[in-house]
């Protein structure tokens, strides 16, 4: 059951465990036949992630041109 999975995760990972509702949702997805742990790509989903390197690059662009538009940073 989802509760048993949650309890086992909680005994191993403590406070780092996702909430019971999240574990319940995951349990249902896998019970319904899901095989992958990664999310499927969806239209409109960002293709990059926030990293120190990305933040520094954006900061340099803004320092160089304080009137730069968001489109210029992307």
Secondary structure, DSSP 8 states (H G I E B T S, - for coil): -HHHHHHHHHHHHGGGS--HHHHHHHHHHHHTT---SS----TT--SS---HHHHHHHHHHHHH-TT--HHHH-
